[in-house]
Amino acid sequence: MGHQRLGKLPTHRYLPDIVRYLVTGGTPTAHLVEQITEVGRDALKRALKDPVFVEALWLLIRLPQAAASRDFGTALAEIGMGTQRPTSVAELVRDQRPWAI
């Protein structure tokens, strides 16, 4: 699901153990919880070096704030999302970001 465009997906030494637990079920142990936590921490460290991830996270924080403001169009312009209030969700998604599709 989209991985063809991402190239090689990141791996982690604990992923086989985690997948094995998910397939076989059972009660998670403290060791498994530690493994999942480490995988998540490592993934976040990698993601924070990705400018697209950082920009998406920034927008996830700023868009709701803009939507809650008194003047949505102006608030969008302040975060670089255009100068006019969007008329639809599709119009909001089509923005001028260089990485946007």
TAVENDA-V675759 format. One record per run of one state. SS is the DSSP state (helix for helix, strand for strand, loop for the rest). FROM is the first residue (numbers start at 0). TO is the last residue. If there is no record, write none. Layout:
BEGIN
ss: {SS:SS}
from: {FROM:FROM}
to: {TO:TO}
END
This chain:
BEGIN
ss: {loop:helix:loop:helix:loop:helix:loop:helix:loop:helix:loop:helix:loop}
from: {0:2:6:14:24:29:47:50:68:71:78:88:93}
to: {1:5:13:23:28:46:49:67:70:77:87:92:100}
END
